Amino acid sequence: MTIRVLLVEDEEALAVMLRYNLEAEGYDVTTAPDGEEGELLLAEQPFDIAILDWMLPGVSGIELCRRIRADKRTRDMPVMLLTARSEETDKVRGLSIGADDYVVKPFSVPELLARIKALLRRASPRKIAEVIETGDIRLDRAAHTAWRGKRKLRLGPVEMRLLAFLMENPGRVHSRAQLLDHVWGRDKFVDERAVDVCIGRLRKALTSDGEPNPIRTVRAAGYMLEK
Ligand code: CA
């Protein structure tokens, strides 16, 4: 599963450099030049982590962080602050408003990347893990392979992403719209029925040896992978 990063930074050269480095790590990066746009993006789509510059025109990184923590949709998302200030009081203030970590400009890019990875590992360990397991289903992201017990599953790329997403959140019900967002991405014009078709294919692959069906259809709500 791709990790979605929101980067809010008004210094364009820095934003471009960070985007380049984050994309090289395999992250899906969306940038915003100010707090207002960052907030709009957060309301529109799910992110796994936000990297916020402290000093922004309009809504500051601090204020945006406070709003992220106040919103139940984004409350648990890790937030990394970038700051040009190094005073200890400011650092403390940064963390007390709910940022999970911060780096002081100028920072080393490898260090920032390592700390982002640490935050993600803590917040969404199943998303970061190369191999995830749920019951007798195992998925190896690096090898793009999944098994049920000892049986290797024949899955297309979309079914593989769908399975990975369900396995990242076992026991949770996802609506078709949520699955579209997370698996297909918001930009793609795909009908919600595509979700049903893909779930059908995935179920078939998972149960082709007569195994019990692990994906539950929850009426009027969506789909869930049994824990
Ligand atoms: Ca700035």
Boltz pocket constraint, residues with backbone or C-beta under 6 A from the ligand:
constraints:
  - pocket:
      binder: B
      contacts: [[A, 9], [A, 10], [A, 11], [A, 53], [A, 54], [A, 55], [A, 56]]
      max_distance: 6.0
